[in-house]
């Protein structure tokens, strides 16, 4: 008799995201996943193939639901400076609500990048480059509209903004409080002001 799944793959993946987010890839065992997802070991392997395949799917889903969605919404704003300011405000607000200090699954994975599979390395590197490109597009757009000075180097500023986002995500995991994170936002705005 063939195996029949009795659960929604996306819902199960969302539960896996929570487990990986809390424990990291290396710290997560199959038992942790089985318990966190509410499925048995056989169902996990039948539906996802392996822990690595499940992590790849979870990381991609997390990225689509969080970073990609947010950047699309921000890029639709008319004012590029407002979009960048809103992004940092959102990150700070999210941090204040993150009582478990989980941070960002994508950034957490980037911190362990040398230990990740080539697929995950490519996924994380691509996501961070996409984030950098987002900043570059906003800077160029702001320069065309006159809200960002022409002397701002879009290439250098976009890299610095990405570094501030990553730094904010890391420092927000318990090192910096909201006021200290606001200083990072102010620094980000100075880069484009």
DASULKA-V39424 format. One record per backbone hydrogen bond with DSSP energy under -1.0 kcal/mol. NH is the residue of the N-H (numbers start at 0). CO is the residue of the C=O. Records with the same first field share a line. If there is no record, write none. Layout:
BEGIN
NH=CO / CO
END
This chain:
BEGIN
11=7
12=8
13=9
14=10
15=11
16=12
17=13
18=14
19=15
20=16
21=17
22=18
23=19
27=24
32=28
33=29
34=30
35=31
36=32
37=33
38=33
43=39
44=40
45=41
46=42
47=43
48=44
53=49
54=50
55=51
56=52
57=53
58=54
59=55
60=56
61=57
62=58
63=59
64=60
65=61
67=62
69=65
70=66
71=67
72=68
73=69
74=70
75=71
76=73
82=78
83=79
84=80
85=81
86=82
87=83
88=84
89=85
90=86
91=87
92=88
93=89
94=90
95=91
96=92
97=94
98=96
100=97
107=103
108=104
109=105
110=106
112=109
114=111
115=112
120=116
121=117
122=118
123=119
124=120
125=121
126=122
127=123
128=124
129=125
130=126
131=127
132=128
133=129
134=130
135=131
136=132
137=133
138=134
139=135
140=136
141=137
142=138
143=139
144=140
146=141
147=141
151=148
156=152
157=153
158=154
159=155
160=156
161=157
162=158
163=159
164=160
165=161
166=162
167=163
168=164
169=165
170=166
171=167
172=169
174=170
175=170
180=176
181=177
182=178
183=179
184=180
185=181
186=182
187=183
188=184
189=185
190=186
END
